[in-house]
Amino acid sequence: MATTTVKTRADLVNQALANLGVLAAGQTADTEDYDAVDGHVDQLFASLEARDVATIDDEDEIPAEWFQALSTLLADDAAAEFGAASNPAIVQMAENALREINRGKPTYRPLRVDYF
C-alpha cells in the first residue's frame, strides 16, 4: 500500500525562505521573515485556483509532488520583500509543472453545456 507524502503550509513557507536564501539548512526562520512570506500564501493559492493552474483544498495537506513548484512560486511572489528580483521564466516553469502534474485528472466540476 503506497502512501502519499504531504507537506504543510509551514513546510511551504520554510522552503520558500530557503529558496530565497534567507534560511540555511537546519536554521529556524525569524518570525518577521516567516510572517512576510506566510502573508503571500493565501493570495498565491487563490491566484492559482482562479487561473485553473491548481486547487489547494487543504493548506496542511499539500501533495508532495506539488511542493517544489509551489515553494518556487511563493518565493518569487515574496522576493521583493527580501530585495530579490522576480524571475518570470522560473514562474512560468513552475506553473507549467503544476499544470502538467494536474493534467488529465478529474476535476469533479459540473460540465457546462449549451443546449440548442
N, CA, C and O of each residue as an XYZ file, in Angstrom:
464
protein
N       0.847     -1.180      0.000
C       0.000      0.000      0.000
C       0.889      1.239      0.000
O       1.712      1.432      0.895
N       0.709      2.062     -1.008
C       1.527      3.265     -1.143
C       0.892      4.422     -0.383
O      -0.323      4.617     -0.424
N       1.706      5.161      0.291
C       1.217      6.344      0.985
C       1.786      7.579      0.302
O       2.932      7.589     -0.146
N       0.980      8.598      0.234
C       1.401      9.842     -0.377
C       1.902     10.775      0.709
O       1.213     11.015      1.700
N       3.088     11.293      0.521
C       3.642     12.239      1.470
C       2.997     13.598      1.236
O       2.858     14.038      0.095
N       2.612     14.248      2.300
C       2.027     15.577      2.199
C       2.885     16.560      2.986
O       3.595     16.192      3.922
N       2.797     17.796      2.585
C       3.522     18.870      3.250
C       2.511     19.850      3.817
O       1.348     19.866      3.415
N       2.967     20.664      4.754
C       2.094     21.644      5.396
C       2.422     23.053      4.909
O       3.409     23.280      4.210
N       1.571     23.979      5.298
C       1.795     25.388      4.979
C       3.124     25.859      5.563
O       3.868     26.597      4.916
N       3.417     25.430      6.788
C       4.677     25.829      7.426
C       5.872     25.295      6.634
O       6.866     25.999      6.459
N       5.775     24.055      6.157
C       6.841     23.492      5.319
C       7.037     24.338      4.069
O       8.163     24.605      3.650
N       5.911     24.756      3.479
C       5.959     25.548      2.252
C       6.631     26.898      2.490
O       7.466     27.327      1.693
N       6.275     27.558      3.567
C       6.859     28.860      3.886
C       8.356     28.713      4.158
O       9.158     29.514      3.678
N       8.725     27.704      4.918
C      10.144     27.492      5.219
C      10.950     27.164      3.963
O      12.086     27.617      3.822
N      10.372     26.380      3.050
C      11.076     26.065      1.805
C      11.209     27.307      0.932
O      12.238     27.495      0.283
N      10.190     28.151      0.906
C      10.266     29.398      0.144
C      11.362     30.300      0.712
O      12.094     30.938     -0.044
N      11.476     30.354      2.034
C      12.547     31.133      2.661
C      13.919     30.563      2.289
O      14.867     31.313      2.053
N      14.014     29.248      2.241
C      15.272     28.620      1.830
C      15.566     28.943      0.364
O      16.713     29.208      0.005
N      14.543     28.922     -0.473
C      14.719     29.269     -1.890
C      15.198     30.709     -2.059
O      15.942     31.018     -2.990
N      14.772     31.573     -1.166
C      15.180     32.977     -1.217
C      16.573     33.195     -0.634
O      17.132     34.285     -0.754
N      17.130     32.174     -0.010
C      18.447     32.297      0.595
C      18.419     32.922      1.969
O      19.462     33.289      2.509
N      17.230     33.048      2.543
C      17.078     33.643      3.864
C      17.320     32.599      4.951
O      17.768     32.932      6.048
N      17.026     31.354      4.648
C      17.078     30.278      5.627
C      18.113     29.245      5.201
O      18.018     28.671      4.116
N      19.081     29.016      6.043
C      20.089     27.988      5.766
C      19.591     26.645      6.288
O      18.640     26.594      7.068
N      20.226     25.568      5.862
C      19.833     24.230      6.291
C      19.905     24.116      7.814
O      20.909     24.474      8.430
N      18.821     23.610      8.407
C      18.777     23.413      9.844
C      18.483     24.668     10.644
O      18.397     24.612     11.870
N      18.329     25.783      9.978
C      18.086     27.056     10.649
C      16.583     27.268     10.811
O      15.794     26.772     10.007
N      16.194     27.994     11.834
C      14.805     28.341     12.068
C      14.563     29.763     11.572
O      15.399     30.647     11.760
N      13.426     29.971     10.944
C      13.100     31.286     10.389
C      12.783     32.295     11.496
O      12.179     31.955     12.513
N      13.203     33.533     11.274
C      12.786     34.618     12.154
C      11.291     34.825     11.974
O      10.747     34.581     10.897
N      10.637     35.271     13.023
C       9.200     35.488     12.972
C       8.816     36.486     11.887
O       7.829     36.286     11.180
N       9.597     37.566     11.750
C       9.286     38.593     10.754
C       9.405     38.031      9.336
O       8.555     38.296      8.486
N      10.454     37.261      9.087
C      10.638     36.665      7.762
C       9.536     35.659      7.462
O       8.972     35.641      6.368
N       9.241     34.827      8.447
C       8.189     33.813      8.271
C       6.856     34.483      7.960
O       6.161     34.086      7.024
N       6.500     35.496      8.742
C       5.228     36.194      8.544
C       5.170     36.907      7.199
O       4.110     36.974      6.576
N       6.306     37.441      6.747
C       6.341     38.129      5.454
C       6.006     37.181      4.316
O       5.249     37.532      3.412
N       6.564     35.989      4.358
C       6.288     35.005      3.300
C       4.912     34.381      3.493
O       4.182     34.175      2.523
N       4.555     34.081      4.734
C       3.249     33.481      5.019
C       2.106     34.371      4.533
O       1.043     33.874      4.163
N       2.321     35.670      4.535
C       1.307     36.606      4.060
C       1.011     36.488      2.576
O       0.015     37.034      2.100
N       1.853     35.790      1.842
C       1.657     35.621      0.398
C       0.974     34.298      0.046
O       0.563     34.110     -1.099
N       0.847     33.395      0.991
C       0.341     32.059      0.700
C      -1.101     32.084      0.209
O      -1.406     31.487     -0.824
N      -1.994     32.760      0.927
C      -3.406     32.755      0.552
C      -3.628     33.361     -0.824
O      -4.402     32.831     -1.621
N      -2.949     34.474     -1.107
C      -3.137     35.098     -2.420
C      -2.554     34.235     -3.536
O      -3.091     34.223     -4.644
N      -1.467     33.515     -3.267
C      -0.908     32.604     -4.264
C      -1.881     31.472     -4.558
O      -2.135     31.158     -5.721
N      -2.430     30.854     -3.510
C      -3.387     29.770     -3.692
C      -4.621     30.259     -4.456
O      -5.115     29.566     -5.346
N      -5.117     31.448     -4.109
C      -6.289     31.997     -4.786
C      -5.992     32.281     -6.264
O      -6.826     32.017     -7.130
N      -4.820     32.810     -6.541
C      -4.434     33.096     -7.916
C      -4.320     31.818     -8.746
O      -4.793     31.769     -9.882
N      -3.701     30.798     -8.187
C      -3.559     29.529     -8.906
C      -4.919     28.891     -9.179
O      -5.139     28.314    -10.244
N      -5.820     28.998     -8.220
C      -7.161     28.444     -8.426
C      -7.946     29.241     -9.457
O      -8.620     28.659    -10.307
N      -7.867     30.569     -9.392
C      -8.608     31.409    -10.336
C      -8.158     31.195    -11.780
O      -8.950     31.330    -12.712
N      -6.877     30.859    -11.954
C      -6.346     30.640    -13.304
C      -6.348     29.167    -13.697
O      -5.753     28.793    -14.708
N      -7.012     28.329    -12.905
C      -7.110     26.887    -13.158
C      -5.753     26.212    -13.299
O      -5.590     25.297    -14.106
N      -4.785     26.663    -12.518
C      -3.467     26.022    -12.515
C      -3.479     24.879    -11.510
O      -3.075     23.761    -11.831
N      -3.942     25.156    -10.295
C      -4.023     24.141     -9.242
C      -4.990     24.627     -8.175
O      -5.150     25.829     -7.960
N      -5.626     23.679     -7.516
C      -6.521     23.996     -6.408
C      -6.008     23.285     -5.166
O      -5.922     22.058     -5.125
N      -5.672     24.066     -4.166
C      -5.194     23.514     -2.903
C      -6.349     23.599     -1.922
O      -6.680     24.679     -1.432
N      -6.959     22.458     -1.636
C      -8.128     22.433     -0.754
C      -7.759     22.553      0.710
O      -8.459     23.209      1.481
N      -6.657     21.920      1.097
C      -6.232     21.938      2.492
C      -4.763     22.352      2.537
O      -3.890     21.622      2.067
N      -4.505     23.503      3.095
C      -3.138     24.041      3.116
C      -2.190     23.243      4.005
O      -0.979     23.457      3.963
N      -2.717     22.341      4.798
C      -1.867     21.489      5.618
C      -1.765     20.072      5.055
O      -1.260     19.166      5.717
N      -2.248     19.892      3.834
C      -2.111     18.617      3.122
C      -1.771     18.892      1.666
O      -2.524     18.541      0.758
N      -0.628     19.524      1.463
C      -0.164     19.842      0.116
C       0.528     18.599     -0.444
O       1.458     18.082      0.175
N       0.087     18.114     -1.605
C       0.731     16.935     -2.185
C       2.226     17.184     -2.405
O       2.632     18.255     -2.856
N       3.019     16.190     -2.083
C       4.478     16.326     -2.191
C       4.916     16.646     -3.611
O       5.888     17.375     -3.810
N       4.208     16.109     -4.603
C       4.600     16.363     -5.989
C       4.364     17.809     -6.423
O       4.928     18.248     -7.425
N       3.555     18.540     -5.698
C       3.312     19.953     -5.998
C       4.275     20.873     -5.245
O       4.427     22.045     -5.589
N       4.919     20.328     -4.220
C       5.625     21.143     -3.238
C       6.718     22.032     -3.830
O       6.753     23.227     -3.536
N       7.599     21.486     -4.646
C       8.713     22.277     -5.167
C       8.214     23.425     -6.042
O       8.699     24.552     -5.933
N       7.250     23.137     -6.904
C       6.704     24.196     -7.771
C       6.030     25.287     -6.940
O       6.205     26.475     -7.210
N       5.264     24.883     -5.936
C       4.591     25.873     -5.084
C       5.590     26.710     -4.291
O       5.411     27.920     -4.155
N       6.636     26.080     -3.769
C       7.621     26.847     -2.999
C       8.374     27.816     -3.898
O       8.747     28.906     -3.463
N       8.598     27.430     -5.142
C       9.240     28.330     -6.107
C       8.352     29.535     -6.393
O       8.820     30.673     -6.418
N       7.067     29.271     -6.607
C       6.125     30.368     -6.869
C       5.989     31.284     -5.660
O       5.931     32.505     -5.808
N       5.937     30.704     -4.472
C       5.821     31.505     -3.254
C       7.063     32.357     -3.040
O       6.961     33.532     -2.688
N       8.228     31.771     -3.250
C       9.473     32.530     -3.093
C       9.525     33.687     -4.081
O       9.941     34.790     -3.725
N       9.110     33.446     -5.310
C       9.124     34.510     -6.310
C       8.133     35.610     -5.946
O       8.420     36.795     -6.121
N       6.964     35.214     -5.437
C       5.949     36.194     -5.061
C       6.427     37.096     -3.921
O       6.093     38.280     -3.882
N       7.206     36.537     -3.001
C       7.688     37.295     -1.846
C       9.080     37.887     -2.060
O       9.606     38.544     -1.162
N       9.673     37.675     -3.201
C      11.067     38.081     -3.453
C      11.327     39.562     -3.217
O      12.365     39.922     -2.663
N      10.413     40.417     -3.623
C      10.626     41.859     -3.499
C      10.832     42.287     -2.048
O      11.580     43.226     -1.779
N      10.178     41.608     -1.120
C      10.319     41.956      0.295
C      11.704     41.624      0.840
O      12.094     42.116      1.899
N      12.446     40.788      0.114
C      13.776     40.390      0.554
C      14.865     40.934     -0.371
O      16.008     40.478     -0.336
N      14.498     41.909     -1.194
C      15.466     42.559     -2.061
C      15.878     41.750     -3.275
O      16.894     42.048     -3.904
N      15.111     40.741     -3.608
C      15.417     39.923     -4.778
C      14.462     40.277     -5.913
O      13.369     40.794     -5.684
N      14.884     39.996     -7.117
C      14.059     40.290     -8.285
C      13.206     39.082     -8.646
O      13.591     37.936     -8.415
N      12.057     39.360     -9.209
C      11.184     38.307     -9.703
C      11.790     37.717    -10.975
O      12.461     38.422    -11.730
N      11.558     36.443    -11.210
C      12.076     35.776    -12.400
C      10.911     35.145    -13.152
O      10.495     34.036    -12.820
N      10.375     35.835    -14.164
C       9.205     35.323    -14.890
C       9.427     33.957    -15.534
O       8.484     33.173    -15.641
N      10.634     33.659    -15.960
C      10.907     32.364    -16.591
C      10.741     31.223    -15.584
O      10.181     30.176    -15.910
N      11.229     31.434    -14.365
C      11.097     30.422    -13.319
C       9.630     30.250    -12.935
O       9.168     29.131    -12.713
N       8.908     31.356    -12.857
C       7.482     31.304    -12.531
C       6.740     30.492    -13.587
O       5.918     29.637    -13.255
N       7.027     30.758    -14.847
C       6.359     30.029    -15.928
C       6.671     28.541    -15.874
O       5.789     27.710    -16.089
N       7.916     28.203    -15.589
C       8.296     26.790    -15.479
C       7.561     26.101    -14.326
O       7.106     24.966    -14.466
N       7.448     26.785    -13.199
C       6.764     26.204    -12.037
C       5.270     26.028    -12.314
O       4.688     25.003    -11.960
N       4.652     27.026    -12.946
C       3.234     26.908    -13.280
C       3.004     25.804    -14.300
O       2.023     25.067    -14.200
N       3.888     25.679    -15.272
C       3.768     24.606    -16.257
C       3.907     23.243    -15.599
O       3.215     22.297    -15.976
N       4.798     23.135    -14.614
C       4.962     21.881    -13.890
C       3.673     21.515    -13.157
O       3.264     20.353    -13.171
N       3.032     22.489    -12.519
C       1.763     22.222    -11.833
C       0.682     21.812    -12.824
O      -0.093     20.893    -12.557
N       0.627     22.489    -13.964
C      -0.361     22.128    -14.985
C      -0.127     20.700    -15.480
O      -1.074     19.936    -15.668
N       1.128     20.353    -15.685
C       1.456     19.015    -16.170
C       1.087     17.948    -15.148
O       0.555     16.897    -15.505
N       1.367     18.216    -13.888
C       1.032     17.265    -12.822
C      -0.471     17.052    -12.761
O      -0.926     15.928    -12.546
N      -1.249     18.108    -12.946
C      -2.705     18.036    -12.813
C      -3.421     17.687    -14.107
O      -4.636     17.486    -14.103
N      -2.706     17.613    -15.196
C      -3.318     17.358    -16.493
C      -4.010     15.993    -16.498
O      -3.461     14.983    -16.056
N      -5.207     16.011    -17.005
C      -5.925     14.765    -17.181
C      -6.558     14.183    -15.929
O      -7.160     13.111    -15.986
N      -6.437     14.856    -14.822
C      -7.064     14.361    -13.606
C      -8.498     14.881    -13.534
O      -8.785     15.977    -14.016
N      -9.386     14.111    -12.943
C     -10.771     14.571    -12.850
C     -10.874     15.811    -11.970
O     -10.234     15.903    -10.923
N     -11.687     16.758    -12.414
C     -11.878     17.987    -11.649
C     -13.111     17.915    -10.762
O     -13.234     18.677     -9.803
N     -14.024     17.002    -11.080
C     -15.278     16.836    -10.353
C     -16.141     18.082    -10.399
O     -17.008     18.281     -9.548
N     -15.902     18.912    -11.388
C     -16.739     20.090    -11.583
C     -17.869     19.728    -12.539
O     -17.687     18.890    -13.423
N     -19.034     20.350    -12.372
C     -20.128     20.080    -13.305
C     -19.743     20.539    -14.717
O     -19.122     21.585    -14.905
N     -20.128     19.733    -15.685
C     -19.856     20.063    -17.077
C     -20.867     21.095    -17.547
O     -22.072     20.919    -17.366
N     -20.381     22.161    -18.145
C     -21.275     23.198    -18.676
C     -21.580     22.862    -20.136
O     -20.678     22.640    -20.943
N     -22.841     22.832    -20.443
C     -23.243     22.534    -21.814
C     -24.181     23.608    -22.320
O     -24.887     24.255    -21.547
N     -24.179     23.788    -23.627
C     -25.118     24.719    -24.279
C     -26.139     23.899    -25.050
O     -25.790     23.168    -25.976
N     -27.381     24.023    -24.669
C     -28.444     23.312    -25.371
C     -28.974     24.213    -26.478
O     -29.143     25.417    -26.288
N     -29.225     23.632    -27.601
C     -29.718     24.408    -28.753
C     -31.209     24.505    -28.723
O     -31.806     25.118    -29.608
